[in-house]
């Protein structure tokens, strides 16, 4: 005779199976035409089958009642955003909505019904079937003939994910600062025969020349195993990153992001963190972004690489792969909330301070503040050699145009002669390095 306890256990097993099936069906539910989400409902999002990724509205931590239409890592505490819509004006209000319409577009509207953004179509004439958030992090709109009408992987922002590729017409664009989603000043793009990093002019959007080159190739491939490779024109894949083996993909999440300070970072994060987790850098390029801008300009002989990581009149110091920006003596940040925007002189010389011959009026009002291991290698307008420290200071002091003099100490010079380089405002590509810079900057 079968025990009643057996039937009790069997009933519980069947119930658990039914609940699991229902949960699986719900997790894999496609987004139907007419389905929508609202920014005012934080609990609603379109999730991938595994729950690793979600598509919907994310609140902006630094701005009350402001949201992004985004894709993010849904299982980790940080909710890291890997894609967002409408880069020209990404922020939306509470009560904004996103809908999959019957023409096969995602349509973002503000609370008054004004259209803010709509997805482009990759194919014309196909009838929409559904949309879905995939476990790769790719959000797709599928047609009835099983092709993708649109997919987020084809319109990357500042991040790519494993299984994603960048082709010749694709690019990544950094954010402006760490806490903002506005367009930044760095690009990763294909140019002629290779993928490069370059700054862009913030006023025109035009690119400067490359400050880093990943090597020749027509496609950048982020593999599912966590490697970044370049595909040559003949189809060969060349390893770019990382140099060493990556942690197991089934244990870690990956992303590669062009960060707001101009470094392309490959990150990993434990899938099942114990006691909390965080993104760690596995690989990054360039290795020293402060020096990279300087070396690129010196090598080419042309100052066509942009303002550098820290902007004008600032000092760049590489710390753990990213630029640390400071203002030299006598200068302060243009924006106290953004150390990467550059610095301004606390006191600037004006025509009233200058004699007709260009000499300084009342030079006794000025003093020099030295900064060892600092240099502005570009843009000197006058060079004095040989020169002592006294001669260097005197020349800059009497010169109304001189804002800083760079002194090469005679005892550190190969030929035993000191050199003095005079600089005007604005100063570009300043950097600080105790090991590499053997000069002293004398700020007037």
Secondary structure, 3 states (H helix, E strand, C coil): CCCHHHHHHHHHHHHHHHHHHHHHHHHCCCECCCCEEECCCCCCCEECCCCCEEEEEEECCCCCCEEEEEEEECCCCCCCEEEECCHHHCCEECCCEEEECCCCCEEEECCCCCEEEECCCCCCCCCEEEEEECCCCCEEEEECCCCEEEEHHHCCCCEECCCCEECCCCEEEEECCCCCCCEEEEEEEEECCEEEEEEECCCCCCEEEEEEEEEECCEEEECCCCCEEEECCCCCEEEEECCCCCCCCCCEEEEEEECCCCCEEEEEEECCCCCCCCCEEEEEECCCHHHHHHHHHHHHCCCCCCCCCCCCCEEEEEECCEEEEEECCCEEECCCCCCCCCEEECCCCCHHHECCCCEECCHHHCCCEEEECEEECCCEEEEEECCCHHHHHHHHHHECCCCEEEEECHHHCCCCCCEEEEECCCCCCEEECCCCCCEEEEEC
